[in-house]
Amino acid sequence: ERYRELFQSADLFLCEGPHMAKELETLGCSPEKVNVLHIGVDIPALTYEPRKWAPPEPLRILIAGSFREKKGIPDALRALRAIRDEADLAVTIIGDADHEAASIAEKKVILAELDRGLRGVTRLLGYRPHRELLEEAQTHHIFMSPSVTSANGDTEGGAPVTIIEMMASGMPIVSTSHCDIPNVVRYGPTDWLVPEHDPAALAERLRWLIGHPNGWAPMLADGRALAKAEFSLQTQASRLADLYRALAYA
């Protein structure tokens, strides 16, 4: 009832991607009132350094996010454990639990997964300022962010901003077809993203990267170009101004 009242009284609804736009329409919002406005990222401030991996150097994997079920961190760790003997891994996790019981429980699951064979190759850095996250990213090869729909229905809604940032910086992204992530991670014609809750499929994406280190460059160039075209802070600010202007003078 409150949503219906809101949909009638407001003139414009902004969603970061088509997934949430569709959700609003399903709830009863008129499609004419819904517009997609991507989250803007300061692309020029993100140094583009296409990652290169030359074995036998360690393959450095970065995972970043609050310890919540929707982040899918246990799935990432299960996938890494599956390829543990196929590359010399060095894993970094930035993030932690908050005060909520569900987050604390998720941390226990994450630590238990680490204890099954990854503890010795993993750094747990806890929460870090955004600047330090970007600095750490420059020293890593791959970013894993396999978001999932939580048991209670919690989702990303759109896509994690970290995916946009890491992709723009030149990192290959290993992720899932969750919410609006398919609208962010698009490596040419390749069906790269995997289903939610599928560590085996995540492991296969990692195996491809391990087996084709010389094939990363086209993917990374596609990622940077998409970030500049669709997620530039300057572009999105201009689009927002146009939407407001159209609404104000309608």
C-alpha positions, -999 to 999 in steps of 0.1 A, spaced: 0 0 0 28 24 8 46 16 -24 14 22 -44 11 56 -27 47 64 -35 44 54 -71 14 77 -75 29 107 -58 64 107 -72 74 116 -108 107 100 -112 124 68 -99 161 62 -105 176 27 -105 212 18 -110 204 -9 -134 176 -27 -153 172 -54 -126 160 -30 -100 140 -11 -126 121 -43 -134 116 -49 -97 99 -15 -94 77 -22 -124 67 -56 -109 57 -38 -77 34 -16 -97 54 15 -107 46 29 -141 74 21 -165 73 57 -178 84 70 -144 114 46 -141 148 55 -155 182 37 -152 210 58 -140 243 39 -135 264 45 -104 292 69 -114 328 62 -107 357 86 -111 373 66 -139 403 90 -145 413 86 -109 416 49 -113 450 40 -129 445 15 -157 472 -11 -153 462 -43 -172 471 -72 -149 496 -97 -161 505 -130 -144 536 -149 -152 539 -182 -134 556 -193 -112 549 -160 -94 519 -163 -70 485 -157 -84 472 -130 -62 434 -130 -56 415 -101 -40 381 -104 -23 365 -73 -7 331 -68 10 313 -69 42 308 -103 57 272 -108 45 257 -138 29 249 -119 -3 286 -113 -10 292 -150 -16 326 -151 0 324 -187 11 317 -197 -25 348 -178 -36 369 -197 -10 355 -231 -21 364 -223 -57 399 -213 -46 403 -245 -26 394 -265 -57 423 -250 -76 447 -249 -47 471 -273 -63 470 -257 -98 486 -224 -90 506 -208 -62 478 -188 -46 480 -156 -24 446 -145 -13 437 -112 4 403 -105 20 393 -69 28 362 -67 50 348 -80 82 316 -86 102 295 -59 117 276 -61 149 246 -80 134 241 -116 143 238 -127 107 271 -110 98 289 -126 128 276 -160 117 288 -154 82 323 -146 95 323 -180 112 315 -197 79 342 -178 62 368 -186 88 358 -223 87 363 -223 49 397 -208 53 406 -235 78 399 -262 52 432 -254 34 435 -217 26 445 -202 60 482 -204 52 479 -184 19 453 -159 30 456 -124 46 426 -111 65 429 -73 65 396 -64 80 379 -31 70 403 -7 52 398 28 39 388 31 2 423 44 -7 440 13 8 416 -10 -11 426 6 -44 463 4 -34 459 -33 -26 441 -39 -59 471 -27 -78 492 -55 -64 466 -82 -72 458 -101 -104 421 -112 -101 391 -98 -82 365 -123 -70 330 -110 -62 305 -139 -65 273 -123 -51 243 -144 -44 207 -141 -32 206 -146 5 183 -171 22 163 -141 35 160 -126 0 187 -100 5 205 -91 -28 229 -65 -42 199 -48 -58 223 -36 -85 260 -45 -86 289 -39 -62 307 -7 -70 340 -25 -63 334 -46 -94 332 -14 -115 364 0 -99 384 -32 -102 373 -37 -138 382 -1 -146 417 -6 -130 425 -35 -153 416 -66 -132 397 -96 -146 365 -101 -126 352 -135 -115 316 -131 -105 280 -143 -109 250 -135 -130 234 -118 -99 211 -87 -102 228 -61 -124 263 -77 -125 256 -89 -160 252 -53 -171 286 -44 -156 308 -74 -164 306 -79 -202 337 -93 -218 329 -91 -255 307 -120 -267 319 -144 -240 294 -157 -215 318 -152 -186 296 -149 -155 285 -181 -137 253 -190 -118 249 -182 -81 261 -207 -55 283 -226 -80 318 -228 -67 327 -254 -94 318 -229 -121 338 -202 -104 368 -226 -102 365 -232 -140 367 -194 -146 398 -193 -125 413 -223 -144 407 -205 -177 426 -174 -164 454 -197 -151 456 -215 -184 454 -184 -206 475 -157 -191 482 -143 -225 444 -140 -232 437 -115 -204 445 -84 -224 413 -82 -246 391 -88 -216 407 -61 -196 405 -36 -225 368 -44 -229 363 -39 -192 380 -5 -191 362 7 -222 328 -3 -207 336 14 -174 344 46 -193 314 45 -215 287 35 -190 300 42 -154 319 75 -157 310 98 -128 311 128 -152 288 110 -178 263 99 -151 262 134 -135 254 149 -169 226 123 -174 212 130 -140 211 168 -148 193 160 -180 167 140 -162 162 167 -136 160 193 -163 134 173 -183 113 168 -152 115 204 -140 104 218 -174 79 191 -184 
